[in-house]
Amino acid sequence: MFFSGIIFIISCLLIILSSRSIIDALHRLTCRLGWKEFIVAFFAASIGAVMPELFIGIRAALKGVPELALGSIVGQNIILFTLSVAICTFILKEIVVESRTVRAGAAFALVSVVLPFILLWDGTLSRLDGVVLIAACLFYIYWLFSKEDHYIKKHTVKLPRSSSLTRDIVTIAFGFLFVFLSAEGIIYAAENFSLHLGVPVTVFGIFAVGLGVALPETFFSVALASRGHSWMILGGLLGAIALSSTFVLGLVALISPIENIDLEALSAARFFLISGGIFLLLFVRTNNKITGREAWFLLGVYLLFLLFEFVILS
């Protein structure tokens, strides 16, 4: 039990450091393409952020515990919708959203978290459901690149002198390797904790694993907030939510269908996840900004989620 705890902590720390390196390298690569800040963040930050989810999901599916991937994705997305956005708003005072692309991204993020639960109505996420989720992801990516004004913008980004294409590619490759090794450690620890504590692996994924994989994206968003890049904050957060809920979860279902899911155990998490997405979408689309008061509200949603889950588990 103690050994599993040490492995879990080390693996989470390694994922945080590796993901941060991947995100920074991907950010530099996409900046070289002259894309909009939202698209830069969507692909650089979100792809880097979902790598832990992807590796954990694939390994969990291959080991016969795909429900761990479902739990970790749900847990991560609750944090990104509420806690991460709230922290960034506190730093910036408010997050202004003037781009139609950003508002559309918020809408798709909400749809992406609702869709898996619709497909799970029978307690199973089949391979056909996995195809539907991946198709939804590909449709949104197609829409993003269907018109140049969605993603092209001439802007100057000062890259570090030490930055080079070869160095960034090597950084990404080694980052993926460490994320893969960390995923192995997290799955091993999750299985042991679930067995010894008698907690369903899905629930453990929502709390512990979800928190671990949400931290890299949260740290990156906080760093962006400190520099005043509000569009990139939402691009990274919404992109991570959308990609994990569609592409990653769909791929997991293709490898190993998620069966016999206890939907009652997910009821509280499902409610707060969808509620957080709805409130964020409303805040983004009504005043085209997220204010400090709205950030406190999102933080309250997250704290209520923790309280409800604590009461249920106790």
Secondary structure, 3 states (H helix, E strand, C coil): CHHHHHHHHHHHHHHHHHHHHHHHHHHHHHHCCCECHHHHHHHHHHHHHHHHHHHHHHHHHHCCCCHHHHHHHHHHHHHHHHHHHHHHHHHHCCEECCCHHHHHHHHHHHHHHHHHHHHCCCCCECHHHHHHHHHHHHHHHHHHCCCHHHHECCCCCCCCCCCCHHHHHHHHHHHHHHHHHHHHHHHHHHHHHHHHHCCCHHHHHHHHHHHHHHHHHHHHHHHHHHHCCHHHHHHHHHHHHHHHHHHHHHHHHHHCCECCCCCCCCHHHHHHHHHHHHHHHHHHHHCCEECHHHHHHHHHHHHHHHHHHHHHHC
